[in-house]
Amino acid sequence: MGITISNRELSNGWISIEVGGEVDLATVEGLQTAIDEVLADSGGHLVVDLTASTFMDSTGLKTLVMSHRKFDEAGRSFAIAVNGGPISRLIDLSGVDKTIRTVTSVEELG
């Protein structure tokens, strides 16, 4: 399975990258490129919406952690949206939710 990525501007200064499919070694480069483009092209905050994703491995997790660091260094907010399933479990078990703001829906960021 592949990955789908689309950007959406939210009304509150946040940009959402909506990710569908599987985030793994074969697809993580596309996610990283999308995140880097938001960092370079806008002054907004970023939420990576993983609510439609079905799987993520450690390369996806590392991408989120490193991207959070880049946004933090730029003085911008970074969050992830997950709503149960294997990705939520990975986020919980890894402790990433202790350092990266985690919401169940992008609407929570309003």
Stockholm file with secondary structure:
# STOCKHOLM 1.0

chainA/1-110         MGITISNRELSNGWISIEVGGEVDLATVEGLQTAIDEVLADSGGHLVVDLTASTFMDSTGLKTLVMSHRKFDEAGRSFAIAVNGGPISRLIDLSGVDKTIRTVTSVEELG
#=GR chainA/1-110 SS CCEEEEEEECTTSEEEEEEEEEESTTTHHHHHHHHHHHHHHCSSEEEEEEEEEEEECHHHHHHHHHHHHHHHHTTCCEEEECCSHHHHHHHHHHTGGGTSEEESSGGGGC
#=GC SS_cons         CCEEEEEEECTTSEEEEEEEEEESTTTHHHHHHHHHHHHHHCSSEEEEEEEEEEEECHHHHHHHHHHHHHHHHTTCCEEEECCSHHHHHHHHHHTGGGTSEEESSGGGGC
//
